[in-house]
């Protein structure tokens, strides 16, 4: 420093001063403490107040938060100076090691001038973690010889929380054999040992199931459980025991070698090798007895080994022990007394010379099965034998004596494997001694299958109901046939017998699983398009030749309420309002309008009723819920508004019900306007002396004219690519309306297009209008290719706007009925281009 001049030292101090100041400011640490898992947006502290800063300077000095070695969990509100939670903080994820203190360090940095504030946020633990065992099930094997007081270590539970929220204690489910001992480690951890409290007996309880529960010290406390399965290991503490100390059994002399005398069965309560027994003779059993009888060491079965002669010895005594296979084996003893019964010395013998073990079920009657010979070493009556079949009346077999001592076993009746697939034929030979001796020999004959049974269905006709709008691939039913044959003769294959409906194969509509007969629908059915299907399904076995049978399946499509009622009268464009004009002098009961709706569904789903949804004056109009007629309930008064608004809903009877609405605006006028003012003129009732007669005549004329017009339009469509507008002479355009001319006015929206679906609709619409004293001629929308009568030009378009969908060609029949007026002739036709109506002049 001595070599540096005074001005230079001053500049160095001035440059180092800001950094020293910043370092001094950064040494100041502000600490906060918050619990973990606080919600987002929670308030932590007001940094502006705690750090002595002006809130307005936070934005100007571009305050920011810099988190050290961690994720940014906090935010600074620069407008209020508040420190808030940005994201939930999990103490266990920040401080992985279990320490009592957990800090989140961060810096608050301000610019112009730069200042750094150290913030330490202590995250306090809450009890948000339950104790958890590393092993949910602990297996222990304990010998039943283990003395009480023995300890067994168990897997401890762990708790991610610290302090009072960590594990506090353990509990064991109630047991008179076990308890627990809780130990505390140097770090405060809890360890638990299982202590044996009583003597175990595997024969009493082979296994013990306990529940160990760890509970922490939080408020409220949390807990975790683990299962302890204790298997008690066996020791050899039980000796074998016979059911009785002495057994007595009778054995006939000359019993064949291997004849079972009896079977000993001792029991041992132990398990494993300690219960596996070995049978043997003791030293008290004579050697002669051991030569005549054998003892199976594993099963305890005593059999005849040598020739037993009653005249030589009448009884034998055996001393037998049963010993287990434990490390220190234990044994039990019994005595067996064998008494020899004196019988005829020699039994007759049956010898099978040749035999067939299997026969096909279609063999002929008389087929040879076996050749049998019989003999008896005795002489006289004792040597004379008879050979018979056991239950011969129920067997399709017969014995035929071929020569002395030889018999043939033959088929006597047709065989059927499906009734009996195997026969155990017992041949019984009996001598004529006193008492007679007999011997049995059994021949097992297996009947082989042939493909003689066709598959059969439980029923010949299946009716399956399927609700429309089903999912493609839905399982309809399972058609399972049964074939009593075996193997390949029983393996069935199902398939749909091909049949076309409207150029569509049944296999495109339905599918059947060839292995199990599950029938699936391949498409979604529409009740309005298809109502039922009738086809056949065949089941065929795999025999040679194959046999098959078929079943008729009748699929009936059930209707769903999936079509909304369609209001066809009064027609209106989408979202438009129907307008009606009536005189204010209308009497009570006057028909104002008739609402007609149709529903494409069937039965109750197509039953439509009508209701008033909204009405300006409920006392003025009534609606028939079944036929949709709107009538006046009283005469108009001077207080009634000139315009009335009705919203009518047409609802079907389905579940859930579907509906459509129409809005009718009714305007009242004081008197009938001239044609220049309106295009709808009421027809005076005094024109006709008998209204009903004219209605019938008019209906007939309209129907006739409609048919003629359809035919003419079809011919024109075939001859000309596009219909041309009607050209009328100028003179006819200026013609006046005749006194008897009938004009109908509708609102512009109705006159735009009215789709007439059938003659029934024309008739309903005609009656509705004529009841009001007017006859209406309307313009419908004509779809391409359809032949509908066009009776007026839409007012919404001019002559230059004529399109295929709005054709305005008029076909006039001058020598027939005109628009249902009961007959007459048309002298002139006028087209009003302003309102889009056709005016007919002539005599009707």
Phi, psi and omega in degrees: 000339182292332182276357183260136181286167182296314177300323180293318178299323180296318180294322179295318179295322180294325180285326183276343185298313180301320181291322177294322178294315180298320179294321179293322179292324182290339180288344179280126184243130176254129184244142174227156177230129178223153174282153177290167175065026174290147182292155177298137181089359181292147181280133177253305181195164174259101183294325182298318180288314184292327181265359178070040182250153174279130182302321182294336181281347182295320179286317183295324183265009174052061179293139177215161184247125181243110181272134185265123174055037180198169176285150181279106181261353188236161177223151174253124172277105185290344180276328181248346182079012183272144174261119186236164179281126177267324180211145181305138182255126175254113185300324184289336178276336179276310181253094185292319178285147182279091177242154181288334181245137179222118185241147173243112186263140180206162178238139171258118186248128176243148179248164174056065359273167181286131174221140180238128177245126178275129179239131172241121182250112180276125179265112181272142184284142169238163184277076181251008178231130178273152175303145184223129176274137178294330177238121181288332180229127178247125180259130177230133174251118184233130179289146179291350178270000181295131181284154175299148181098349179294140183250146179226128182285141179243156176290128182279157173273155177238148179226122182293341178286168182233170176066223182293340181278354179279184186296132181256317183200173178235151175229144178244139177299157188298132178202137178273356181255338187225152173215176179236153176235121185263128178245150179247125180281176181294333179267009179090358181289149181258129177241148185229138175241146175267129184244131177282123185259337183217174180284135179268146175225108183297326180292340178267312177223110182280339182212150177232132178247117182240158177241122177257127183242129175255132183236132177270179184260015180288172177232112355287156182289151174246156184218161174219152185233158174215151180265140176243115179252116184251118176261123182274121181275140185279148167236159184279082182243011178229130179273150176299148182225130173275155181294334176206153185285333183229132177244140176238135183215146179256138179226131179285148176292158181062021175299139183294151176299137183094356178295131182282122177279309176191169177237121178275144181218095175270158182237148178224125184288347180286182180227167180067215180301334180291345180248356178278123190253152174234127182261142180203158174283148173267177181292347181279352179273130184290157180292327179296318178297319180292336178282330182272334184231141176251148178239119178287119185293338183265317184262344183075018182276128178258125181235159175284132182250318182247192181272125181259127181236121183297323182293341180269319181207134184265340180206161178223147181240128181239136174249117189236141174239148174245122184237133178280176185250029177289172179300316173249088189297145175242156185220159175228156187231154173207168178237137181242124176256120180253120179254130183269130179261132181278127180226180172301136192294325188235133176270147172295154183241145175241127180238127178271111182281315177209147184206147172256125182278344181212150177220147174285147185290350181257020180292156183281155175295137182100359179295137181282131179256311184207156172246124187237138174242145180236149179202162176212127183287347176288173180236166180071214179297327180293341180261354177274128186235158174234138179248124181226164175257132174293133179055048184296331182294332182265356183256144177274040183228160180213147176263131180236120181284120183266323178202181183294117179086000181235139180228148174250133175264115187241159174279127183251342181221158176300143181263149177220108182296330182291341176269308177223122184264345181209139179242134169256098185271115182259119176266126182243121178249133184226134175270177183253023178288178180231110353288154181291145176254148181219160178218144181246146174222130184251130175249124178266120182242121180262132180267123181274145186275146166235162183277081182245010180230126176278152177299146179231139175267151178301331179215156185271347183218127179245129174249120184241125178263127181235125177284133181302165182066028178290160178282137174299137182089004181288140178284123180270311179192175177238119181256103184250123174262163181236135176231116184286356179289182183243162172051229184294337177290346182255342182289119185254147174235130182253141173204159181271129177287125189300137177202134182258137174234114181053053177062020178242124179286147179296332179290345175274344179260326184226157178222144179233136177290118185294344184267319185241358176080014177290126183259128183240152171267130182267351181218168176272126183268147179240118183301327182287346180251319179225135185255328184198160176224144179227119181209177183240146175240132183249137173248126185231132178276177185256019180285177179234112353285156181288148175245151183212165173209158181230165181223146180269131180244126179246107178267122178248121178276126179264144184281144169242154179279078183244012178237128179279140176305141180247121180277115182256345176207134352289134181285148175209153177293165184301122177079002182269172184248137176274133181249135176233141179240124178227152176288150180289345181273012182298138181280168175295137180087006181291135178282115182272312180200167178228121180267126179237126178233145177238153182227128183287349179284188183231165177052230185294331179292341181256000180281114187255134173236159186241142179218151175276116179273318176219144179208137181292318181223109184290343182272355189261330184229154175228153182233126175282120187290346183259319182254356174075017180280132177256121181231157176281140179262351177199173177279155178288145175245169183291342179280340183289137177298158181284341180236134178237143182239125180237132173247118185246134179250132174255119188234136178275179185256023180281179180225106000283156183285145175247154186212164174220153183235155174220139180253125181244126177254116184256122178249138180251143179235154183287323182213169181288126182279158175287168183296332179292336181268330182213157180255017175231118182246124175297143178269120182295138183289339183281357177294321181251137178278332180225098186297320183297322179297317180292327178297316180296315179296317180297318179298317178297320180293318179297316180297317180296314180296324179297316180296315179299318182295319179299317180296318180296317182295321179298318179296317180296321180296323180288329184271326186239139180291329181223137175288143179256151179291150181290128176262122182246148177295147179301330182295320181290333179293335182260008181292151181268167181279128176293160181297327182264009180294142181246119184240141176235133177249136169233165175294162184300327182289323179286319181293339180302310182198133176225117184270119180261114186274334183196169176296329179298320178294319178301317182294316179297317181293323181295315179296320181299321184279322182289335176294338176271006178085019180221152174246131189248134173246121187238162179255113176269161168285134182250108175295157180299133178084357181262150180249090180243152182282129179254121186241358176201165179261129180301136181285344185282352179228154176264181181299328182282353184256016183291131179233176179296322182280344179236053180294139183238025179289135182246125175256119186249128176255106188275346183247015180229196179290142182248110173054032175079034181262015174084013179110162180135194180221153179256122181267331181206155178232131180237133177253116177272106184286344181283315183254351176076034179244159176253128181251121180260136180233132179162195181254127183240000000 
